[in-house]
Amino acid sequence: MPHIVVKNYKKFNTPIQKDKFNFLWFAKPLKNAKEELVAVEYENHKFLLSIKDKNSEIVIKSDKTTRISPSTIIKKAIVNFCELAKCEIIRSNISNIDEKHLKKSEEFLKTIDFFEKSFPKNKEVWIEIGFGSGRHLLYQAKQNPDIMFIGIEIHKPSIEQVLKQIEIQKLRNIYVIDYDARLFLEFVPSNIVGKIFVHFPVPWDKKPHRRVISKKFIEEAKRVLKLDGVLELRTDSKNYFDYSLELFLEQKKVKLEVTKNIEPPIVSKYEDRWLRLNKDIYDIRMINIEKSEPLKIDFDFEFKKEYNLENIVKNFDTKPKVFDDFFVHFEKLYQIDSDRYLIKISFGNFDRPEHKYLLITKNKIEYFPKKPVLSRGNIKAHKKIEEILNGK
Ligand SMILES: C[S@@+](CC[C@H](N)C(=O)[O-])C[C@H]1O[C@@H](n2cnc3c(N)ncnc32)[C@H](O)[C@@H]1O
């Protein structure tokens, strides 16, 4: 991670602009004063730099919660900060990076905001979950140029590798997202997906709650699939097959196709391994036979109630609050000045918690740097946050 280590720095008055960077305010924790944050605005990005005292050296780097990409912006912000703060630099790992390459991968690597705001609808969409080496995803995208592919993965080296291949193979019909597939379908409009591939998911025999296939996942898949759209599970694990088949059969109305040891159009890296070991391979295909209601989630994440700043500070409680399917955790309280505070907070779904800050002024509370994504877990958590801040 880009950082500069300094001996000391001088705090400057904010707001102040340098190059295109607007340094908005400093925030200091009420407890543990060894860390300070500085808010930065650059074009339409807002983020925080963290200034941490570590064994009498001060490390300046991006705050994890608000980190943005490309990292070039962060690097430039740190350099500008150091110039304004007249830092005595000890060492730095900030060097030039290939901006061109970054721009290219950004074209295909999307964040959840992209899908939340403007889900691609002008072409039929196929989704691959946990694409790994990407063999199947790349093959399908090449074979089907009129289909828009979305590849979902959480393993960063696999994502990098596939982004490189997209460039090398000059593919134009794949978006890649680093996101938990168990939650992604929540953002997909109803009845628009032709195929969902779940090939060789991690069996998680000891932690079944981490499995991609679940009752909720099957229901969401049914909602997003077009009529005759297919969810395809391929696995070498008899246990996962049995578990999934049972869940599919729990659906009220469903069409299923089960096959064993059928040759696929392309053999994935995992499949290769199992075939060499002569393992059986099972497929379940769920074919959607029902049209679903349109997706209707609309929520503004605004704080509308009256708040008492003094009470919020006085009653600040860092104990996590856990509910059936979401949680709220007020982690840390920072002071900006006598009228402004900042709260570090995590909340929402257990599998994909949202990490944010709340910027609290005398008459307004807002999320910093931006509102949470529109998921059901986040909506429930937001309502609870309002209640808590309101003293309930
Ligand atoms: C066993 S590998 C299979 C890869 C590939 N489908 C194949 O057949 O070669 C499972 C992949 O799923 C990814 N994965 C696991 N859980 C995931 C989740 N919740 N969301 C997205 N990807 C996930 C893992 O990172 C891993 O790359």
Ligand as a Chemical Component Dictionary entry (heavy atoms), coordinates in Angstrom:
data_LIG
# 
_chem_comp.id                   LIG 
_chem_comp.type                 NON-POLYMER 
_chem_comp.pdbx_formal_charge   0 
_chem_comp.three_letter_code    LIG 
# 
loop_
_chem_comp_atom.comp_id 
_chem_comp_atom.atom_id 
_chem_comp_atom.alt_atom_id 
_chem_comp_atom.type_symbol 
_chem_comp_atom.charge 
_chem_comp_atom.model_Cartn_x 
_chem_comp_atom.model_Cartn_y 
_chem_comp_atom.model_Cartn_z 
_chem_comp_atom.pdbx_ordinal 
LIG C1  C1  C 0  -12.958 -24.347 -6.272  1  
LIG S1  S1  S 1  -12.815 -22.816 -7.104  2  
LIG C2  C2  C 0  -13.512 -23.138 -8.697  3  
LIG C3  C3  C 0  -13.064 -22.159 -9.741  4  
LIG C4  C4  C 0  -13.640 -22.323 -11.135 5  
LIG N1  N1  N 0  -15.073 -22.186 -11.162 6  
LIG C5  C5  C 0  -13.223 -23.642 -11.751 7  
LIG O1  O1  O 0  -14.110 -24.465 -12.030 8  
LIG O2  O2  O -1 -12.016 -23.837 -11.981 9  
LIG C6  C6  C 0  -14.052 -21.830 -6.315  10 
LIG C7  C7  C 0  -13.906 -20.358 -6.574  11 
LIG O3  O3  O 0  -15.010 -19.677 -6.005  12 
LIG C8  C8  C 0  -14.556 -18.481 -5.392  13 
LIG N2  N2  N 0  -15.527 -18.130 -4.343  14 
LIG C9  C9  C 0  -15.731 -18.773 -3.168  15 
LIG N3  N3  N 0  -16.720 -18.184 -2.471  16 
LIG C10 C10 C 0  -17.147 -17.133 -3.225  17 
LIG C11 C11 C 0  -18.145 -16.142 -3.039  18 
LIG N4  N4  N 0  -18.899 -16.117 -1.937  19 
LIG N5  N5  N 0  -18.308 -15.203 -4.006  20 
LIG C12 C12 C 0  -17.547 -15.221 -5.122  21 
LIG N6  N6  N 0  -16.583 -16.154 -5.357  22 
LIG C13 C13 C 0  -16.401 -17.091 -4.420  23 
LIG C14 C14 C 0  -13.182 -18.833 -4.861  24 
LIG O4  O4  O 0  -12.375 -17.686 -4.684  25 
LIG C15 C15 C 0  -12.653 -19.764 -5.959  26 
LIG O5  O5  O 0  -11.933 -19.066 -6.930  27 
# 
loop_
_chem_comp_bond.comp_id 
_chem_comp_bond.atom_id_1 
_chem_comp_bond.atom_id_2 
_chem_comp_bond.value_order 
_chem_comp_bond.pdbx_ordinal 
LIG C1  S1  SING 1  
LIG S1  C2  SING 2  
LIG S1  C6  SING 3  
LIG C2  C3  SING 4  
LIG C3  C4  SING 5  
LIG C4  N1  SING 6  
LIG C4  C5  SING 7  
LIG C5  O1  DOUB 8  
LIG C5  O2  SING 9  
LIG C6  C7  SING 10 
LIG C7  O3  SING 11 
LIG C7  C15 SING 12 
LIG O3  C8  SING 13 
LIG C8  N2  SING 14 
LIG C8  C14 SING 15 
LIG N2  C9  SING 16 
LIG N2  C13 SING 17 
LIG C9  N3  DOUB 18 
LIG N3  C10 SING 19 
LIG C10 C11 SING 20 
LIG C10 C13 DOUB 21 
LIG C11 N4  SING 22 
LIG C11 N5  DOUB 23 
LIG N5  C12 SING 24 
LIG C12 N6  DOUB 25 
LIG N6  C13 SING 26 
LIG C14 O4  SING 27 
LIG C14 C15 SING 28 
LIG C15 O5  SING 29 
# 
